[in-house]
């Protein structure tokens, strides 16, 4: 048998979508849907948080250009580079929100209260480096 005959034809990856549902108590149901059906994986809230962070980290890593880790590198956590940010008020509850866009087009929207927004803004201003000055100490 020739090599060409022994190789299986390229199989297309079926369309696959993921979503999560809040379950009872601390449970989160991670659901995967394809043309072949749907399956659910029950997770605790903590497991869902760890999975979410790992998936975000891996997704951002695939868009790291020359800094992309080699295939097979385990991903733990990273300091996500922010490509863009938008500060606004929520049209749902009028609370301050900040949306950050990460490599790969991932958007995360964070909600703060007015007092936290002011404190966060002040802390960020303190981190700015004055022209010709030294950066703030790293902690």
Backbone as CSV, one residue per row, in Angstrom:
resi,resn,N_x,N_y,N_z,CA_x,CA_y,CA_z,C_x,C_y,C_z
1,UNK,0.855,-1.170,0.000,0.000,0.000,0.000,0.896,1.225,0.000
2,UNK,0.609,2.153,-0.887,1.422,3.365,-0.961,1.070,4.299,0.182
3,UNK,1.985,5.247,0.453,1.738,6.221,1.508,0.476,7.021,1.234
4,UNK,0.259,7.368,-0.018,-0.916,8.177,-0.360,-2.199,7.417,-0.058
5,UNK,-2.203,6.122,-0.288,-3.411,5.332,-0.063,-3.643,5.067,1.423
6,UNK,-2.551,5.049,2.208,-2.713,4.717,3.616,-3.097,5.933,4.465
7,UNK,-2.925,7.125,3.912,-3.277,8.311,4.681,-4.772,8.562,4.613
8,UNK,-5.347,8.936,5.740,-6.772,9.245,5.733,-6.977,10.643,5.184
9,UNK,-8.078,10.870,4.484,-8.328,12.203,3.931,-8.521,13.205,5.058
10,UNK,-8.178,14.475,4.774,-8.364,15.543,5.759,-9.831,15.611,6.146
11,UNK,-10.081,15.533,7.431,-11.448,15.625,7.906,-11.705,17.050,8.367
12,UNK,-12.844,17.569,7.986,-13.208,18.903,8.436,-13.643,18.842,9.889
13,UNK,-13.260,19.865,10.633,-13.683,19.961,12.027,-15.117,20.477,12.027
14,UNK,-16.035,19.761,12.694,-17.430,20.226,12.695,-17.560,21.549,13.458
15,UNK,-18.576,22.308,13.086,-18.856,23.547,13.794,-19.107,23.217,15.259
16,UNK,-18.449,23.944,16.135,-18.554,23.675,17.557,-18.724,24.993,18.287
17,UNK,-19.757,25.086,19.114,-19.978,26.291,19.902,-20.019,25.909,21.371
18,UNK,-19.626,26.856,22.192,-19.611,26.651,23.634,-20.439,27.727,24.307
19,UNK,-21.085,27.361,25.403,-21.766,28.338,26.239,-21.851,27.750,27.634
20,UNK,-22.143,28.598,28.577,-22.226,28.154,29.958,-23.569,28.545,30.540
21,UNK,-24.027,27.733,31.461,-25.268,28.009,32.184,-24.984,27.944,33.673
22,UNK,-25.668,28.764,34.425,-25.584,28.707,35.876,-26.444,27.531,36.329
23,UNK,-25.842,26.662,37.112,-26.574,25.511,37.628,-27.006,25.753,39.062
24,UNK,-27.354,24.687,39.745,-27.760,24.765,41.148,-26.545,25.038,42.026
25,UNK,-26.738,25.807,43.078,-25.658,26.067,44.034,-24.462,26.694,43.352
26,UNK,-23.294,26.073,43.497,-22.035,26.577,42.946,-21.735,25.959,41.579
27,UNK,-22.702,25.300,40.976,-22.444,24.575,39.742,-22.572,25.460,38.508
28,UNK,-21.667,25.229,37.566,-21.700,25.836,36.237,-21.751,24.687,35.243
29,UNK,-22.606,24.787,34.251,-22.672,23.769,33.203,-22.012,24.325,31.946
30,UNK,-20.877,23.741,31.572,-20.215,24.103,30.325,-20.820,23.217,29.251
31,UNK,-21.392,23.843,28.236,-22.054,23.067,27.188,-21.325,23.259,25.862
32,UNK,-21.227,22.154,25.138,-20.639,22.158,23.798,-21.695,21.633,22.841
33,UNK,-21.870,22.350,21.742,-22.881,21.961,20.755,-22.211,21.842,19.382
34,UNK,-22.520,20.754,18.697,-22.047,20.522,17.331,-23.223,19.991,16.519
35,UNK,-23.027,19.800,15.231,-24.112,19.214,14.433,-24.493,17.809,14.906
36,UNK,-23.627,17.188,15.715,-23.887,15.829,16.195,-24.642,15.801,17.513
37,UNK,-24.838,16.952,18.145,-25.562,16.989,19.407,-24.938,17.958,20.395
38,UNK,-25.367,17.814,21.649,-24.918,18.712,22.707,-24.502,17.888,23.902
39,UNK,-23.460,18.340,24.579,-23.025,17.681,25.793,-22.752,18.734,26.855
40,UNK,-22.918,18.353,28.109,-22.698,19.286,29.216,-21.648,18.719,30.156
41,UNK,-20.795,19.600,30.645,-19.784,19.238,31.616,-20.031,20.062,32.867
42,UNK,-20.457,19.419,33.975,-20.689,20.179,35.197,-19.363,20.558,35.856
43,UNK,-19.247,21.810,36.261,-18.052,22.332,36.918,-18.469,23.097,38.166
44,UNK,-17.553,23.208,39.116,-17.796,24.126,40.223,-17.465,25.535,39.720
45,UNK,-17.885,26.532,40.463,-17.547,27.900,40.099,-16.036,28.102,40.017
46,UNK,-15.291,27.514,40.967,-13.826,27.645,40.972,-13.214,26.956,39.745
47,UNK,-13.714,25.769,39.389,-13.199,25.088,38.198,-13.480,25.905,36.944
48,UNK,-14.664,26.495,36.867,-15.012,27.326,35.713,-14.081,28.534,35.621
49,UNK,-13.755,29.138,36.769,-12.843,30.287,36.774,-11.458,29.881,36.271
50,UNK,-10.950,28.743,36.737,-9.626,28.280,36.299,-9.628,27.935,34.810
51,UNK,-10.692,27.286,34.348,-10.802,26.946,32.935,-10.869,28.217,32.091
52,UNK,-11.677,29.179,32.519,-11.798,30.433,31.779,-10.473,31.145,31.660
53,UNK,-9.731,31.236,32.760,-8.423,31.895,32.732,-7.456,31.151,31.813
54,UNK,-7.446,29.816,31.908,-6.546,29.024,31.064,-6.878,29.210,29.586
55,UNK,-8.171,29.222,29.255,-8.565,29.391,27.855,-8.235,30.792,27.344
56,UNK,-8.476,31.826,28.169,-8.106,33.189,27.769,-6.601,33.295,27.545
57,UNK,-5.825,32.732,28.469,-4.370,32.785,28.360,-3.900,32.095,27.084
58,UNK,-4.430,30.909,26.810,-4.032,30.180,25.603,-4.439,30.933,24.349
59,UNK,-5.634,31.519,24.348,-6.097,32.268,23.183,-5.208,33.479,22.918
60,UNK,-4.881,34.233,23.970,-4.006,35.393,23.815,-2.623,34.946,23.348
61,UNK,-2.125,33.826,23.879,-0.802,33.324,23.491,-0.730,32.997,22.003
62,UNK,-1.840,32.548,21.411,-1.815,32.220,19.976,-1.685,33.466,19.111
63,UNK,-1.881,34.649,19.708,-1.760,35.907,18.972,-0.535,36.703,19.414
64,UNK,0.479,36.031,19.975,1.645,36.717,20.539,2.768,36.949,19.539
65,UNK,2.522,36.675,18.267,3.547,36.932,17.249,4.828,36.176,17.553
66,UNK,5.957,36.891,17.529,7.250,36.258,17.778,7.408,35.774,19.213
67,UNK,6.572,36.279,20.125,6.629,35.849,21.525,5.732,34.645,21.798
68,UNK,5.122,34.107,20.753,4.220,32.964,20.940,4.990,31.794,21.520
69,UNK,4.466,31.189,22.601,5.144,30.016,23.173,5.105,28.848,22.191
70,UNK,6.088,27.964,22.271,6.080,26.809,21.371,4.891,25.889,21.656
71,UNK,4.497,25.148,20.636,3.413,24.172,20.806,3.742,23.242,21.958
72,UNK,2.731,22.916,22.744,2.913,22.023,23.877,3.217,22.742,25.175
73,UNK,3.395,24.078,25.122,3.664,24.835,26.348,2.397,24.908,27.187
74,UNK,2.504,24.514,28.449,1.356,24.605,29.361,1.105,26.080,29.667
75,UNK,-0.148,26.466,29.714,-0.493,27.851,30.024,-1.104,27.914,31.412
76,UNK,-0.641,28.841,32.187,-1.134,29.002,33.550,-1.922,30.297,33.644
77,UNK,-1.226,31.392,33.558,-1.816,32.709,33.700,-0.887,33.678,32.994
78,UNK,-1.389,34.831,32.668,-0.518,35.820,32.056,-1.016,37.214,32.408
79,UNK,-0.173,38.190,32.128,-0.574,39.578,32.229,-1.053,39.943,30.827
80,UNK,-2.361,40.071,30.667,-2.946,40.251,29.350,-2.632,41.642,28.796
81,UNK,-2.046,41.703,27.610,-1.815,43.020,27.004,-3.143,43.597,26.501
82,UNK,-3.413,44.832,26.848,-4.650,45.502,26.435,-4.371,46.274,25.151
83,UNK,-5.101,45.942,24.087,-4.936,46.629,22.811,-5.730,47.928,22.758
84,UNK,-6.940,47.886,23.346,-7.823,49.063,23.385,-8.635,48.997,24.663
85,UNK,-9.120,50.128,25.082,-10.026,50.157,26.216,-11.056,51.251,25.991
86,UNK,-12.197,51.057,26.597,-13.304,52.021,26.517,-13.847,52.175,27.924
87,UNK,-13.983,53.414,28.379,-14.600,53.688,29.676,-15.954,54.328,29.397
88,UNK,-16.978,53.850,30.072,-18.333,54.358,29.833,-19.196,54.052,31.049
89,UNK,-20.457,54.376,30.934,-21.446,53.995,31.947,-22.353,52.952,31.325
90,UNK,-22.715,51.977,32.125,-23.572,50.898,31.662,-24.963,51.425,31.332
91,UNK,-25.509,50.961,30.214,-26.890,51.333,29.891,-27.884,50.466,30.656
92,UNK,-27.384,49.477,31.429,-28.261,48.630,32.243,-28.491,49.203,33.632
93,UNK,-27.405,49.712,34.256,-27.530,50.162,35.639,-26.797,51.474,35.928
94,UNK,-26.259,52.106,34.901,-25.560,53.390,34.991,-24.270,53.311,35.809
95,UNK,-23.766,52.123,36.092,-22.496,51.977,36.797,-21.342,52.177,35.813
96,UNK,-20.185,52.658,36.302,-19.018,52.779,35.432,-18.559,51.404,34.943
97,UNK,-18.184,51.321,33.688,-17.639,50.092,33.121,-16.383,50.426,32.322
98,UNK,-15.503,49.464,32.257,-14.312,49.550,31.412,-14.295,48.281,30.588
99,UNK,-14.263,48.443,29.279,-14.128,47.300,28.383,-12.710,47.299,27.848
100,UNK,-12.026,46.173,27.997,-10.675,46.029,27.455,-10.722,45.013,26.324
101,UNK,-9.937,45.284,25.288,-9.850,44.374,24.146,-8.452,43.773,24.154
102,UNK,-8.402,42.439,24.150,-7.154,41.690,24.200,-6.800,41.158,22.813
103,UNK,-5.558,40.726,22.612,-5.214,40.105,21.329,-6.175,38.970,20.998
104,UNK,-6.530,38.869,19.747,-7.503,37.881,19.304,-8.914,38.434,19.294
105,UNK,-9.063,39.729,19.654,-10.371,40.359,19.624,-11.251,40.018,20.808
106,UNK,-10.666,39.506,21.876,-11.428,39.152,23.071,-11.748,40.429,23.831
107,UNK,-13.017,40.657,24.128,-13.430,41.821,24.907,-13.898,41.380,26.279
108,UNK,-13.424,42.076,27.299,-13.864,41.830,28.673,-14.392,43.147,29.223
109,UNK,-15.587,43.127,29.792,-16.172,44.324,30.370,-16.199,44.176,31.883
110,UNK,-15.591,45.147,32.553,-15.508,45.153,34.010,-16.375,46.277,34.542
111,UNK,-17.147,45.989,35.581,-18.010,47.001,36.193,-17.438,47.391,37.545
112,UNK,-17.392,48.696,37.813,-16.935,49.217,39.094,-18.024,50.099,39.665
113,UNK,-17.874,50.477,40.919,-18.772,51.499,41.453,-18.044,52.842,41.347
114,UNK,-18.736,53.938,41.611,-18.138,55.260,41.446,-16.894,55.443,42.308
115,UNK,-16.945,55.003,43.560,-15.802,55.178,44.462,-14.594,54.374,43.973
116,UNK,-14.810,53.135,43.568,-13.717,52.296,43.062,-13.141,52.869,41.773
117,UNK,-13.998,53.438,40.923,-13.532,54.029,39.674,-12.569,55.166,39.970
118,UNK,-12.927,56.037,40.916,-12.064,57.165,41.273,-10.727,56.670,41.824
119,UNK,-10.767,55.676,42.714,-9.541,55.141,43.305,-8.664,54.470,42.243
120,UNK,-9.285,53.738,41.334,-8.543,53.070,40.264,-7.883,54.114,39.362
121,UNK,-8.642,55.137,38.989,-8.088,56.204,38.152,-6.901,56.878,38.815
122,UNK,-7.018,57.181,40.116,-5.916,57.816,40.854,-4.691,56.905,40.883
123,UNK,-4.914,55.620,41.095,-3.799,54.669,41.132,-3.115,54.578,39.771
124,UNK,-3.892,54.601,38.692,-3.302,54.551,37.349,-2.502,55.811,37.053
125,UNK,-3.020,56.961,37.465,-2.294,58.215,37.245,-0.950,58.175,37.968
126,UNK,-0.910,57.610,39.168,0.342,57.514,39.927,1.368,56.639,39.209
127,UNK,0.908,55.736,38.351,1.820,54.843,37.630,2.440,55.489,36.395
128,UNK,1.900,56.605,35.962,2.449,57.233,34.764,3.857,57.739,35.032
129,UNK,4.676,57.673,34.006,6.064,58.102,34.110,6.157,59.533,33.597
130,UNK,6.592,60.478,34.443,6.739,61.853,33.972,7.854,61.931,32.925
131,UNK,7.741,62.898,32.028,8.766,63.067,30.986,10.138,63.179,31.632
132,UNK,11.037,62.302,31.226,12.401,62.299,31.767,12.498,61.742,33.166
133,UNK,11.404,61.207,33.709,11.418,60.692,35.071,11.608,59.203,35.122
134,UNK,11.570,58.689,36.318,11.709,57.267,36.556,10.339,56.647,36.760
135,UNK,10.139,55.407,36.312,8.854,54.742,36.565,8.681,54.469,38.055
136,UNK,7.432,54.264,38.446,7.118,53.924,39.832,7.754,52.593,40.186
137,UNK,8.056,52.375,41.467,8.636,51.073,41.854,7.667,49.936,41.550
138,UNK,8.229,48.793,41.219,7.447,47.601,40.923,7.210,46.843,42.221
139,UNK,5.953,46.421,42.439,5.657,45.642,43.647,5.247,44.242,43.271
